[in-house]
Amino acid sequence: MFKGKNDLAIELIKDYESPTDEQVYVLVDSWYTSRKLIIDACAAKGYHVIGGLRVNRKIYPAGIGIKISKFASDFMRTSDTRSVTARDHTYKLYTYEGKLSDIENAKALLFWEGEFDSSKTPFCILCTDCSLDESYHPELL
């Protein structure tokens, strides 16, 4: 029987048993960060997801749904971001926490290399562990 990449990924997650009591983080690219594909499978095992996030996904600031790309270009200002450095590169970072498309609560990190520029598309990362502080966890960068 043929299995697609999504089915294979979910099967790997379901079959994996953590050898310790440590928190497991599943790192994925943006193809796998939807609730029905990976988020639910990881949550069922007590795992968290960190992965790429497409800018066409919706966030809900103030309860209003808007695509990340539109939010970043139309509503964000430089003062909404803060500087972070990772591996000798400086980025402007905006952190959103809340509802995201089909995920009830997660963090979306929006990055611009160098300076914030509303005309440029940010690089985005999803993290389902909202307790992580990106300042102290370089794996988020």
C-alpha positions as semicolon CSV with decimal commas, in nm:
position;residue;x (nm);y (nm);z (nm)
1;M;0,000;0,000;0,000
2;F;0,131;0,344;-0,095
3;K;0,183;0,591;0,187
4;G;0,227;0,962;0,132
5;K;0,485;1,171;0,313
6;N;0,226;1,298;0,561
7;D;0,112;0,948;0,653
8;L;0,474;0,836;0,689
9;A;0,555;1,132;0,915
10;I;0,254;1,064;1,138
11;E;0,345;0,697;1,155
12;L;0,702;0,783;1,261
13;I;0,572;1,010;1,536
14;K;0,323;0,752;1,663
15;D;0,590;0,479;1,667
16;Y;0,863;0,684;1,835
17;E;0,910;0,628;2,208
18;S;1,127;0,874;2,394
19;P;1,400;0,688;2,585
20;T;1,387;0,940;2,871
21;D;1,140;1,162;3,050
22;E;1,273;1,466;2,863
23;Q;1,045;1,685;2,655
24;V;1,052;1,585;2,286
25;Y;1,053;1,851;2,014
26;V;0,974;1,744;1,658
27;L;1,150;1,969;1,406
28;V;0,976;1,994;1,070
29;D;0,964;2,214;0,763
30;S;0,659;2,415;0,660
31;W;0,501;2,120;0,475
32;Y;0,426;1,952;0,808
33;T;0,303;2,231;1,037
34;S;-0,071;2,183;0,996
35;R;-0,282;2,057;1,284
36;K;-0,431;1,757;1,111
37;L;-0,097;1,636;0,975
38;I;0,149;1,664;1,259
39;I;0,034;1,884;1,546
40;D;-0,234;1,640;1,664
41;A;-0,003;1,338;1,632
42;C;0,266;1,513;1,838
43;A;0,021;1,643;2,099
44;A;-0,118;1,292;2,147
45;K;0,233;1,179;2,242
46;G;0,310;1,486;2,454
47;Y;0,560;1,617;2,199
48;H;0,595;1,975;2,078
49;V;0,652;2,095;1,723
50;I;0,899;2,355;1,599
51;G;0,891;2,417;1,227
52;G;0,877;2,648;0,934
53;L;0,557;2,842;0,887
54;R;0,420;2,978;0,562
55;V;0,318;3,343;0,556
56;N;-0,023;3,259;0,409
57;R;-0,127;3,106;0,743
58;K;-0,367;3,312;0,953
59;I;-0,304;3,458;1,295
60;Y;-0,574;3,618;1,510
61;P;-0,447;3,936;1,678
62;A;-0,734;4,092;1,875
63;G;-0,947;3,797;1,757
64;I;-0,942;3,904;1,392
65;G;-0,807;3,654;1,138
66;I;-0,539;3,786;0,903
67;K;-0,266;3,627;0,695
68;I;0,080;3,667;0,845
69;S;0,204;3,837;0,526
70;K;-0,073;4,100;0,537
71;F;-0,033;4,157;0,910
72;A;0,343;4,209;0,867
73;S;0,313;4,442;0,568
74;D;0,011;4,648;0,673
75;F;0,008;4,663;1,053
76;M;0,358;4,609;1,190
77;R;0,608;4,882;1,269
78;T;0,976;4,870;1,362
79;S;0,881;4,945;1,723
80;D;0,688;4,613;1,733
81;T;1,010;4,417;1,679
82;R;1,323;4,359;1,884
83;S;1,678;4,277;1,785
84;V;1,819;3,928;1,833
85;T;2,154;3,786;1,732
86;A;2,216;3,429;1,624
87;R;2,539;3,298;1,476
88;D;2,679;3,645;1,411
89;H;2,364;3,760;1,229
90;T;2,126;4,023;1,358
91;Y;1,752;3,987;1,305
92;K;1,443;4,182;1,390
93;L;1,196;3,954;1,566
94;Y;0,826;3,978;1,628
95;T;0,662;3,717;1,851
96;Y;0,293;3,638;1,820
97;E;0,126;3,402;2,067
98;G;-0,230;3,284;2,025
99;K;-0,461;3,117;1,775
100;L;-0,299;3,031;1,447
101;S;-0,507;2,895;1,155
102;D;-0,610;2,552;1,281
103;I;-0,400;2,552;1,600
104;E;-0,563;2,686;1,916
105;N;-0,249;2,827;2,082
106;A;0,106;2,851;1,953
107;K;0,391;3,093;1,898
108;A;0,469;3,235;1,558
109;L;0,810;3,401;1,531
110;L;0,852;3,644;1,243
111;F;1,209;3,735;1,144
112;W;1,368;3,990;0,915
113;E;1,743;3,975;0,863
114;G;1,908;4,305;0,949
115;E;1,630;4,560;0,980
116;F;1,253;4,531;0,975
117;D;1,113;4,614;0,632
118;S;0,736;4,587;0,586
119;S;0,784;4,539;0,211
120;K;0,983;4,219;0,268
121;T;0,832;3,884;0,356
122;P;0,942;3,761;0,700
123;F;1,083;3,417;0,768
124;C;0,844;3,245;1,008
125;I;0,876;2,968;1,266
126;L;0,598;2,791;1,454
127;C;0,644;2,660;1,807
128;T;0,370;2,476;1,995
129;D;0,551;2,513;2,328
130;C;0,451;2,863;2,434
131;S;0,655;2,832;2,754
132;L;0,981;2,854;2,558
133;D;1,148;3,191;2,566
134;E;1,318;3,247;2,232
135;S;1,581;3,465;2,400
136;Y;1,721;3,162;2,582
137;H;1,654;2,889;2,329
138;P;1,875;2,925;2,020
139;E;1,705;2,622;1,860
140;L;1,417;2,860;1,782
141;L;1,651;3,070;1,575
